[in-house]
Amino acid sequence: MERREIEELLPFYALDALTDEDRELVEAYLRAHPEARQNLDEMAKAVSALPYGTVPIEPSVRTKEALMARVAVDQKPRTSKPEQAPRPREMSWVNIFQAFGLGAATVAIVWAVVLNIQLSQMKSQVALLNEALVAQSNALNEINAKLAQTPAVETITISLKGTDVQPQAQGQLIADPNKNSAVLVIDGLDQLEPGKTYQVWLIDGGGPKSAGLLRVDANGQAVLIVTSELTIGEFNALGISVEPEGGSQQPTGDIVVLSDL
Amino acid sequence: MTRSKNANPVSVRTNSENSLLSARNASTSEQLSDEALATQVAQGDSVALETLYDRHAATVLGVLANVIGDRAAAEDVLQETFWRVWKSASTFESGRGSFTGWLFRIARNLAVDAHRRTNVRPQVLTDADGAERIADQMPDPDTDIPEQAQADLRNRQIRNALASLPRLQRVVIELAYFYGMTRQEIAQATGEALGTIHTRARLGLQKLREELDREEFEG
């Protein structure tokens, strides 16, 4: 893989969203090009802010109590006193020097032999790993070249609009009709009172089916992977309603978004 | 109960002495960095774990609820996240990144698993469940108000920076970070070419960094 191609992976490395193979390629590249670290560090700094972009939620007291109770139970075996080792027999100084000299010589000989064996084993392992890395890198190059050229699957983008309840809401559903999941992007939804949640529904001839709960951020925006047991193409419409926290089996509250698919 | 003259002083420590010692340990813990606390957790120090929990649990729960959608399920995953911190703190290497990076990675991976398991089957609350949940969700009364205000300001700055990103750049970043989707999966899910996904991620992170600099955020 060329330098430019590997550098394109750096944002995903910072986001911790690479396959194992891609991650290994980036790490090998960073070892060979330490100057690329600076660029990566800048990206990592931006990524470190992402969790703080969501609205923090103060956990219940019970969650902390349950955690600390688990820890206390686990701590007992960890902190139990180890049994005292038996005291060694007392030896004279002469015996100690003799034993030490003999022991040191034996250890040195054994150590030298072991090191030699390990060194030759490591050399052959490194050679094998290098071969495997080159083969993997070539295979990945081919896959990436194909992926970059292939206009991705039959994906369609459907515009979504708010109902009279929240006319400012708008969004998109990006979906391959033959798949069981799609990306839902929504803007302009109102903040809900505590104890309420938005719920996404995919609607077919049999009625609405839950496709996930939606939590909007402080700007009224949300990104959700909508999932369903049927393929997306089998549904006629998508709706979003306001439901009690935890969701409902059928829509019970205001419908805030409703669009044909 | 009378004390034996030769008893071990530790074994006869009174409840108030224990409370004082515990408070002193907690006070020392609060001054340590996350990374130093993680080292103590690796040595079996539960006070250090509690300090890390108090510092980060609200942010972690916000992230978890964002991905999972359901608060009750998110609280379960929160507990599991810190349990993993407790059990595997010895594997955290401060030289390879920050503690929060490591923590959020654990949380994200657990959240993605939970999202896949639960999101198609939302739980339905009965009235009795609802009343119990609301009682469960009462926040900790020991929350430090000035510290909370400072955290709120920082979070608002970050949300402003995120809101300033073009929508499609933000979508790529969120799918990668919060849902753990690889670049290939994002390309497939959004119908964009892989090259476009690369560009959006790079430009998005670059712009986010610039906006955070403008907001004077210290990562």
Interface residues (C-beta under 8 A of the other chain):
Chain A: E8 L9 L10 P11 F12 A14 L15 D16 A17 L18 T19 D22 E42 M43 A44 K45 A46 V47 S48 A49 L50 P51 Y52 G53 T54 V55 P56 I57 E58 P59 S60 V61 R62 T63 K64 A66 L67 M68 R70 V71 A72 D74 Q75 R78 T79 N144 L147 A148 T150 P151 A152 V153 E154 T155 I156 T157 I174 D176 S181 A182 V183 V185 D187 G195 T197 Q199 S210 A211 G212 L213 L214 R215 D217 A218 N219 Q221 V223 L224 I225 T227 S228 E229 P244 E245 G246 G247 S248 Q249
Chain B: G44 S46 L49 E50 Y53 A57 A58 T59 V60 L61 G62 V63 A65 N66 I68 G69 D70 R71 A72 A74 E75 L78 Q79 F82 W83 W86 K87 G97 S98 T100 G101 F104 R105 R108 H115 R116 N119 V120 R121 P122 Q123 V124 L125 D129 G130 R133 I134 D136 Q137 M138 P139 D140 T143 A151 R154 N155 R156 I158 R159 A161 L162 A163 R167 R170 V171 I173 E174 L175 A176 Y177 F178 Y179 G180 M181 T182 R183 Q184 A187 Q188 A189 T190 G191 E192 A193 L194 G195 H198 A201 R202 G204 L205 Q206 L208 R209 L212 F217 G219
